[in-house]
Amino acid sequence: MWTRLRESCARVFRSLRLEPDSGKDSGTHNLFEAAAVYVSARAADDQERIDEASGWVSPEALSFGVSELACRAVLTLAREREESPQAVARALLGLPTA
């Protein structure tokens, strides 16, 4: 059982490993920076920045970062609105209240 857990964690960490930048900057970007740029570029409909941020990390890492950003955003809004995270998420997606 511990072996499977260790192997699973190793796969997750390998998928989150940073990849070198495309050459525009001299360093690498972490997955949360890539997720923040990607989501803000999507909100602004900036295809150039979307493509740039997509190249900073692996697709799996970007997906994880975007998911983590969404969770944190919903939790923050829920606290500010004094509502449940489920109610906030449904409202953001335009779904009827459960």
C-alpha positions as a Markdown table, in Angstrom:
| # | Residue | x | y | z |
|---|---|---|---|---|
| 1 | Met | 0.0 | 0.0 | 0.0 |
| 2 | Trp | 2.8 | 2.5 | 0.9 |
| 3 | Thr | 4.6 | 1.6 | -2.3 |
| 4 | Arg | 1.6 | 2.5 | -4.4 |
| 5 | Leu | 1.1 | 5.8 | -2.5 |
| 6 | Arg | 4.8 | 6.6 | -2.9 |
| 7 | Glu | 4.7 | 5.8 | -6.7 |
| 8 | Ser | 1.5 | 7.9 | -7.1 |
| 9 | Cys | 3.1 | 10.9 | -5.3 |
| 10 | Ala | 6.2 | 10.5 | -7.4 |
| 11 | Arg | 4.1 | 10.7 | -10.6 |
| 12 | Val | 2.4 | 13.8 | -9.4 |
| 13 | Phe | 5.7 | 15.5 | -8.5 |
| 14 | Arg | 7.2 | 14.5 | -11.9 |
| 15 | Ser | 4.2 | 16.0 | -13.7 |
| 16 | Leu | 4.6 | 19.3 | -11.7 |
| 17 | Arg | 8.2 | 19.6 | -12.5 |
| 18 | Leu | 9.1 | 22.9 | -14.1 |
| 19 | Glu | 10.1 | 23.0 | -17.7 |
| 20 | Pro | 12.5 | 25.6 | -19.2 |
| 21 | Asp | 11.1 | 28.7 | -20.6 |
| 22 | Ser | 10.7 | 29.2 | -24.3 |
| 23 | Gly | 13.7 | 31.7 | -24.2 |
| 24 | Lys | 11.9 | 35.0 | -23.7 |
| 25 | Asp | 13.1 | 35.2 | -20.1 |
| 26 | Ser | 16.3 | 33.7 | -18.6 |
| 27 | Gly | 14.6 | 31.8 | -15.8 |
| 28 | Thr | 11.8 | 29.3 | -15.2 |
| 29 | His | 8.4 | 30.0 | -14.0 |
| 30 | Asn | 6.6 | 28.1 | -11.3 |
| 31 | Leu | 3.2 | 26.5 | -11.9 |
| 32 | Phe | 1.3 | 29.0 | -9.9 |
| 33 | Glu | 2.8 | 31.9 | -11.7 |
| 34 | Ala | 1.9 | 30.2 | -15.0 |
| 35 | Ala | -1.6 | 29.6 | -13.8 |
| 36 | Ala | -2.1 | 33.2 | -12.7 |
| 37 | Val | -0.9 | 34.6 | -16.0 |
| 38 | Tyr | -2.9 | 32.0 | -18.0 |
| 39 | Val | -6.2 | 32.7 | -16.2 |
| 40 | Ser | -5.8 | 36.5 | -16.3 |
| 41 | Ala | -4.9 | 36.3 | -20.0 |
| 42 | Arg | -8.0 | 34.1 | -20.6 |
| 43 | Ala | -10.1 | 36.8 | -18.8 |
| 44 | Ala | -8.6 | 39.5 | -21.0 |
| 45 | Asp | -8.8 | 37.3 | -24.1 |
| 46 | Asp | -5.1 | 37.8 | -24.7 |
| 47 | Gln | -4.1 | 34.8 | -26.9 |
| 48 | Glu | -0.4 | 35.8 | -27.0 |
| 49 | Arg | -0.1 | 35.6 | -23.2 |
| 50 | Ile | -2.2 | 32.5 | -23.0 |
| 51 | Asp | 0.2 | 30.8 | -25.4 |
| 52 | Glu | 3.2 | 32.1 | -23.5 |
| 53 | Ala | 2.0 | 30.9 | -20.1 |
| 54 | Ser | 1.0 | 27.6 | -21.6 |
| 55 | Gly | 4.6 | 27.0 | -22.5 |
| 56 | Trp | 6.1 | 27.8 | -19.1 |
| 57 | Val | 5.1 | 24.4 | -17.5 |
| 58 | Ser | 3.7 | 21.1 | -18.6 |
| 59 | Pro | 0.0 | 20.9 | -19.4 |
| 60 | Glu | -0.6 | 18.8 | -16.3 |
| 61 | Ala | 1.1 | 21.3 | -14.1 |
| 62 | Leu | -0.9 | 24.2 | -15.6 |
| 63 | Ser | -4.1 | 22.3 | -15.1 |
| 64 | Phe | -3.2 | 21.7 | -11.5 |
| 65 | Gly | -2.3 | 25.4 | -11.0 |
| 66 | Val | -5.5 | 26.6 | -12.6 |
| 67 | Ser | -7.5 | 24.2 | -10.4 |
| 68 | Glu | -5.8 | 25.4 | -7.3 |
| 69 | Leu | -6.3 | 29.0 | -8.3 |
| 70 | Ala | -10.0 | 28.3 | -8.8 |
| 71 | Cys | -10.3 | 26.7 | -5.4 |
| 72 | Arg | -8.6 | 29.5 | -3.6 |
| 73 | Ala | -10.7 | 32.1 | -5.5 |
| 74 | Val | -13.9 | 30.4 | -4.6 |
| 75 | Leu | -12.9 | 30.1 | -0.9 |
| 76 | Thr | -11.9 | 33.7 | -0.8 |
| 77 | Leu | -15.1 | 34.9 | -2.3 |
| 78 | Ala | -17.1 | 32.6 | 0.0 |
| 79 | Arg | -15.5 | 34.2 | 3.0 |
| 80 | Glu | -16.0 | 37.7 | 1.7 |
| 81 | Arg | -19.7 | 37.0 | 0.9 |
| 82 | Glu | -20.3 | 34.9 | 4.0 |
| 83 | Glu | -21.7 | 32.2 | 1.8 |
| 84 | Ser | -20.8 | 28.5 | 1.3 |
| 85 | Pro | -18.1 | 27.7 | -1.3 |
| 86 | Gln | -20.8 | 25.6 | -3.2 |
| 87 | Ala | -23.2 | 28.6 | -3.4 |
| 88 | Val | -20.4 | 30.9 | -4.7 |
| 89 | Ala | -19.2 | 28.3 | -7.3 |
| 90 | Arg | -22.7 | 27.8 | -8.6 |
| 91 | Ala | -23.3 | 31.6 | -8.7 |
| 92 | Leu | -20.0 | 32.1 | -10.7 |
| 93 | Leu | -21.1 | 29.4 | -13.2 |
| 94 | Gly | -24.6 | 30.8 | -13.5 |
| 95 | Leu | -26.2 | 27.7 | -12.0 |
| 96 | Pro | -29.3 | 27.7 | -9.9 |
| 97 | Thr | -28.9 | 27.4 | -6.2 |
| 98 | Ala | -29.1 | 23.8 | -5.0 |
